[in-house]
Amino acid sequence: MADKLCDISPEVREELKKFRFRKSTTNSALILKIDREKQLVILEDQLDDVSVEDLQEQLPGHQPRYVIYSYRMEHEDKRISFPMCFIFYTPRDSQMELQMLYAGTKVALQREADLTRVYEVRELDDFTDEWLREKLNYTEKNRVFVGSQVGALKEYDLTSETPYKPVNLQKISDLEPGQGITTLRWGNEEETEILLGRNDSVIQVYDLPKNTFTLCKSIPEGAVVGVCRVDGKIIGAAKSGQIHILGNGKEIQTLIAGTDISRMRQCKHNQSLLATGGKDRKNNLKVWNIEQETPIFSSKNVPHDSLQLEVPVWDSDIGFLDCNNLVTASRYGYIRTYDIRKQRRPVHQFVPKDKEPMAFTCLKTHENIVYVGLTTGGIRAFDTRSLKFPIHTYKGSIGSITDLTLDKTGKFLCSTSLERYVRIHSTIDNTILYQCYVKTKPSQVLIKTAEETTNGTTSVTNEEASEDLQESKKMAQEIPSDEEEEDEIVTEYFHDDKPDKLLKRLKRKRKFSN
């Protein structure tokens, strides 16, 4: 299928190249539109020294536009940068045909512009200087660590002047074939230690303050599909089905979890609890207490289907909601929740419709929300209390999602995908806040929350993020019908708007209707 509905004119291609290498020290913008007769993206206007408010005045009230905007931004440390962003403006009340035309050409134009900061504006009054600064200020908050399929461990410091330039945490020349990183987890609550497992059965510990590997151990055989630390001991799970508890010496205690497990996870509420899951019934979900040699819980498959055939099992990833409740995602498209106190079979289950086949590769949980990555690209969010349907969809990826992670606040969702991109979405409004192309295929990712500054303040506090997330969930549960939403828009337009905003809208409507 074609990735665009309209072609990009040679004039636009040339202007995009010039715009990227301009040396202006003020805000500048390119406004692009689609010529419906020629089915061509053309340049509508080029603006220099234009503020966000002035740019807002130049955009029509009821027609979509593309905006390439270079914004002069002064940081808290007095640095001045000129981030360039791609703004897709598509009013809610514009013609559906126009919306489809612009949406179908967006990806191709974004690729031609080669921009990673992509934002969508639905209401023109939302496009303000404060809104744009909030989006661009994200780069002040986190550090991202990426493990690749060739074995490289890299850091992207989003607080630096070069947030898209990686720092290799190990020498590439030291890597050998077959050393791909298969799991990446924090080793402590302070997030100063990274535990990583490799495809060649090696487990390593990287100390961030010291910037070096401090430990290297091996498990008997098999790729490492899970690693954690309990009471000072390193625990690693092999794909072949063994859980190895590595002591200080050479002694190794082994638990048998199956024959082909896909993932092992640790419960953050009780670090002695582990969960394993894999392909086929023998490798079904099991919960372990490392002080015991047998699992404390083993799941039971759902009843046979309508043809009295066994439903296939493949738990590709697992997550603890608390000490007693877990959620699993499958390559076969189902999501299931379990309560180990009640029953062995799932408490709730999501099964996709026949017309919409799905396969899930990984998951990440936060409170009652589970985020799952798809093999076809994209991320879905479900409420684990019902699992009836996705409550959020996070777009942008066209390759299989290889890993998901959240920062401590639950506000930023970081993902890696096979088309070699690292992305960070806002869990509040689903927008892409950061997007970076990596040279090697990423397999695992971690995101480090901003540390406290000298005056004791943080960029985003846990309380603020929790309040925002709860508000987002509440809004998701109160989505009105199409008719109610339409009535609300009309009411807001005529009654809730301030006089100056209403006047601006009327002026824009008159300007672009002539």
DAURQUI-V33597 format. One record per backbone hydrogen bond with DSSP energy under -1.0 kcal/mol. NH is the residue of the N-H (numbers start at 1). CO is the residue of the C=O. If there is no record, write none. Layout:
# DAURQUI-V33597
NH/CO + NH/CO
This chain:
# DAURQUI-V33597
7/39 + 9/41 + 13/9 + 14/10 + 15/11 + 16/12 + 17/13 + 18/14 + 19/15 + 20/16 + 21/17 + 22/19 + 28/70 + 29/47 + 30/68 + 31/45 + 32/66 + 33/42 + 35/40 + 39/35 + 40/35 + 41/7 + 42/33 + 44/31 + 45/31 + 47/29 + 49/27 + 50/27 + 55/51 + 56/52 + 57/53 + 58/54 + 65/89 + 66/32 + 67/87 + 68/30 + 69/85 + 70/28 + 71/83 + 73/81 + 75/79 + 78/75 + 81/73 + 85/69 + 86/117 + 87/67 + 88/119 + 89/65 + 90/121 + 94/91 + 99/95 + 100/96 + 101/97 + 102/98 + 103/99 + 104/100 + 106/102 + 109/105 + 110/106 + 111/107 + 112/108 + 113/109 + 114/110 + 115/110 + 118/116 + 119/86 + 121/88 + 126/123 + 127/124 + 128/126 + 132/128 + 133/129 + 134/130 + 135/131 + 136/132 + 137/133 + 138/135 + 139/136 + 140/137 + 141/138 + 143/448 + 144/156 + 145/446 + 146/154 + 147/444 + 148/152 + 149/441 + 151/148 + 154/146 + 155/167 + 156/144 + 158/142 + 160/157 + 165/162 + 167/155 + 169/153 + 174/171 + 175/172 + 179/176 + 181/148 + 182/197 + 183/197 + 185/195 + 187/193 + 191/188 + 194/206 + 195/185 + 196/204 + 197/183 + 198/202 + 199/180 + 201/198 + 203/217 + 204/196 + 205/215 + 206/194 + 207/212 + 208/192 + 211/207 + 212/207 + 214/205 + 215/205 + 217/203 + 219/201 + 224/198 + 225/237 + 228/235 + 230/233 + 233/230 + 234/246 + 235/228 + 236/244 + 237/226 + 238/242 + 239/223 + 241/238 + 243/255 + 244/236 + 245/253 + 246/234 + 247/251 + 253/245 + 255/243 + 257/241 + 261/239 + 262/277 + 263/277 + 264/225 + 265/275 + 267/273 + 273/270 + 274/288 + 275/265 + 276/286 + 277/263 + 278/283 + 279/260 + 280/313 + 283/280 + 284/281 + 286/276 + 287/297 + 288/274 + 290/272 + 292/289 + 296/287 + 297/287 + 299/285 + 300/344 + 305/309 + 308/305 + 315/278 + 316/314 + 316/329 + 317/329 + 319/327 + 321/325 + 322/325 + 326/338 + 327/319 + 328/336 + 329/317 + 330/334 + 333/330 + 335/350 + 336/328 + 337/348 + 338/326 + 340/324 + 342/339 + 343/339 + 347/337 + 350/335 + 356/353 + 360/330 + 361/373 + 364/371 + 366/369 + 369/366 + 370/382 + 371/364 + 372/380 + 373/362 + 374/378 + 375/359 + 377/374 + 379/394 + 380/372 + 381/392 + 382/370 + 384/368 + 386/383 + 387/383 + 391/381 + 392/381 + 394/379 + 401/374 + 402/416 + 403/416 + 405/414 + 407/412 + 410/407 + 413/425 + 414/405 + 415/423 + 416/403 + 417/421 + 418/400 + 420/417 + 422/436 + 423/415 + 424/434 + 425/413 + 426/431 + 427/411 + 430/426 + 433/424 + 434/424 + 436/422 + 438/420 + 443/147 + 444/147 + 446/145 + 448/143 + 453/457 + 456/453 + 465/461 + 466/462 + 467/463 + 468/464 + 469/465 + 470/466 + 471/467 + 472/468 + 473/469 + 474/470 + 475/471 + 476/472 + 477/473 + 485/481 + 486/482 + 487/483 + 488/484 + 489/485 + 490/486 + 491/487 + 492/488 + 493/489 + 494/490 + 495/491 + 497/492 + 502/498 + 503/499 + 504/500 + 505/501 + 506/502 + 507/503 + 508/504 + 509/505 + 510/506 + 511/507 + 512/508 + 514/510
